[in-house]
Amino acid sequence: MMFLNVPYAEKDQARELGARWNPARKRWYVPDGVAPEPFARWMPKDGEPASAGSGRQDARAAKLMTGTRYLDVDHDCNPFEACGRCAPVLAESGWSAAREDVLKALR
């Protein structure tokens, strides 16, 4: 799986070529087994971090619009399972505390 930097205005084009949406990461990706060549314009450039361009983009302003409840982690993991790599990022963002509050309310 290869994540792409697809602007919102171009999402339909990416879908037509075979890209899929990952709702957990809120990113478009090329599924395994699909040729990556048609997606070259949306692939991260050399030296560009994998998370660059992630999130929703405002098509008119062409700028990144990250929501207040969106947190991009730099690798695939499930935020509902313990991950030593993501734990500090989730704790710093307040995500972990919010999760605990929801779990307490559900008990």
C-alpha positions as CSV (number, residue, x, y, z in Angstrom):
1,M,0.0,0.0,0.0
2,M,1.3,3.4,-1.0
3,F,-0.2,6.6,0.4
4,L,-0.8,9.5,-2.0
5,N,-1.1,13.3,-1.7
6,V,-4.4,13.8,-3.5
7,P,-6.0,17.3,-3.4
8,Y,-9.8,17.1,-2.7
9,A,-10.5,18.5,-6.2
10,E,-8.8,15.5,-7.8
11,K,-10.2,12.7,-5.6
12,D,-12.5,11.5,-8.4
13,Q,-9.7,11.2,-10.8
14,A,-7.6,9.2,-8.3
15,R,-10.6,6.9,-7.6
16,E,-11.2,6.3,-11.4
17,L,-7.5,5.1,-11.7
18,G,-8.0,2.6,-8.8
19,A,-7.0,4.6,-5.7
20,R,-8.8,3.7,-2.5
21,W,-9.7,5.9,0.5
22,N,-8.4,4.9,3.9
23,P,-10.9,6.3,6.4
24,A,-8.6,5.7,9.4
25,R,-5.7,7.7,7.9
26,K,-8.0,10.0,5.9
27,R,-5.7,9.4,2.9
28,W,-5.9,8.0,-0.6
29,Y,-3.7,5.1,-1.4
30,V,-2.7,2.7,-4.1
31,P,-3.7,-0.8,-3.1
32,D,-1.2,-3.7,-3.3
33,G,-1.2,-5.3,-6.7
34,V,-2.2,-2.1,-8.6
35,A,0.4,-0.5,-10.8
36,P,1.7,2.8,-9.2
37,E,2.6,4.6,-12.5
38,P,-0.7,6.2,-13.1
39,F,-0.5,7.8,-9.7
40,A,2.9,9.5,-10.1
41,R,1.6,13.0,-9.8
42,W,0.2,12.4,-6.3
43,M,3.2,10.4,-4.9
44,P,5.3,12.2,-2.3
45,K,8.3,13.9,-3.9
46,D,11.9,12.9,-3.0
47,G,12.7,14.1,0.5
48,E,9.1,15.0,1.2
49,P,7.7,13.5,4.4
50,A,5.1,10.8,3.9
51,S,2.6,12.9,5.8
52,A,3.0,16.0,3.7
53,G,-0.2,17.0,2.0
54,S,-2.3,14.7,4.2
55,G,-5.6,15.8,5.4
56,R,-8.4,17.6,3.6
57,Q,-7.4,20.4,1.1
58,D,-9.5,23.4,0.4
59,A,-9.7,23.4,-3.4
60,R,-10.2,27.1,-3.8
61,A,-7.4,28.2,-1.4
62,A,-5.2,25.2,-2.2
63,K,-4.2,25.0,1.4
64,L,-4.3,22.1,3.9
65,M,-7.3,22.1,6.2
66,T,-6.7,19.8,9.1
67,G,-9.7,19.3,11.3
68,T,-9.6,19.7,15.1
69,R,-10.2,15.9,15.6
70,Y,-7.8,14.7,12.9
71,L,-4.3,13.5,13.9
72,D,-1.9,12.1,11.3
73,V,0.5,9.5,12.5
74,D,3.6,8.7,10.5
75,H,2.8,5.0,10.1
76,D,0.0,2.5,9.9
77,C,-1.3,1.5,13.3
78,N,-4.6,1.2,15.1
79,P,-4.9,4.1,17.6
80,F,-7.2,1.8,19.7
81,E,-4.4,-0.6,20.3
82,A,-1.2,0.1,22.2
83,C,1.7,1.4,20.0
84,G,4.9,2.6,21.6
85,R,5.7,4.7,18.6
86,C,2.4,6.6,18.6
87,A,1.7,6.8,22.3
88,P,3.7,10.0,22.9
89,V,2.1,11.7,19.9
90,L,-1.4,10.7,21.0
91,A,-0.8,11.7,24.6
92,E,0.6,15.1,23.6
93,S,-2.4,15.9,21.3
94,G,-4.9,15.1,24.0
95,W,-6.3,12.2,22.1
96,S,-5.5,9.6,24.8
97,A,-7.2,11.7,27.5
98,A,-10.3,12.2,25.3
99,R,-10.4,8.4,24.7
100,E,-10.2,7.7,28.4
101,D,-13.1,10.1,29.0
102,V,-15.3,8.4,26.4
103,L,-14.5,5.0,27.9
104,K,-15.4,6.2,31.4
105,A,-18.7,7.6,30.1
106,L,-19.5,4.3,28.5
107,R,-19.0,2.2,31.6
